[in-house]
Amino acid sequence: MYEQTEFTTTRDFEAVQIPHGTPTTIPAGTQGIITQALGGTYTIATYQGLARVAEKDLDALGLDKPDASNGESRSTREGPVTEEEVWNQLRQCYDPEIPVNIVDLGLVYDCQLVPGNNGGTKVDVKMTLTAPGCGMGPMIAHDAQSKILTIDGVDEADVQLVWDPPWNQNMISEAGRMKLGMI
């Protein structure tokens, strides 16, 4: 919705530098462009380089939050948590430099649901990154964890970054390949 939108910031706000993953302050009056708006986060390009901006700071870009839910509101339903629900939430997580979700990128290796003693569910996910040195890894893993925790009935979510097997482009789904122009 906001991709390729130009902006001038109206206030200072915190963002995360891409690809280093270090916090930075974007000052008021900074001009830039939104390069990606997916999964409730935004990638911007400014004279400081690329940065990831949380949806809560859209007002600093002079924009309103989207009305549509991005999958982060808790639902009320009956029955046990399903693996499909977890995978659907993981499809709402994006690498801020790549416009394909982490599932279609082939970054999620394993998803296990463990019933809890109190009737809730613990979700264990193993995922990797496109490069071991990616500073955004902890942020992407935290985003995945946060989205999983929005599922009604999930009490705990553990997202682990693993490096075996090493990721390669052959792990990208057909949908991901089409989005990236690889087909």
C-alpha positions, 0 to 999 in steps of 0.5 A: 500500500505504501511502497514507493511512497516519498516522505519527509519525517515529521519527528525523530523516531527510532528505526533499525539499520539494515543489514546491520540490525543496529538501532538508529534515530531518523531525525525530523526533516529527513527525506526518503522513500518507502521501499517495502511495506509488508507484514506490518513493518516498513523498509525506508531508504534515506541518506542514512541508508536502509532502515526498518520502521515499525508500524507504530512510527508511520505517523513520523513518515506522515502516514496513517496506519492501515485499517486492515489487520495484518494478522496480529490481532488475537482471534477467539476460536475453539479447538486446538492450535493447528500447524496451519495457523502457525505457518500462516502467521509465519507467512506474515514475516518478511526479511526487510530487504526481500519482498518474499515472506520467510516461509516462501524464502525457505527460511523456516526449517521446522515447526512443532506444536507441543501441548502444555499442561494448562491446555495451551500450546508451545510452538517451537520453530527452527529457522535460518537466514539467507546469510549467517552474518545478517544483523537483522536475524534476531529482529526477524526471529522476534517478529516471527515469535510475536506473530505466533504469540497472537494465535489464540491458544499459544502460550509460548513460542520459541524461534531458534536461528539454526545454520544447518543445513545452510540456506541456498536459493533452491529452498525458495518456493515456486511462489517466492521465485515468481515474486523475485522474477526467478521463473 
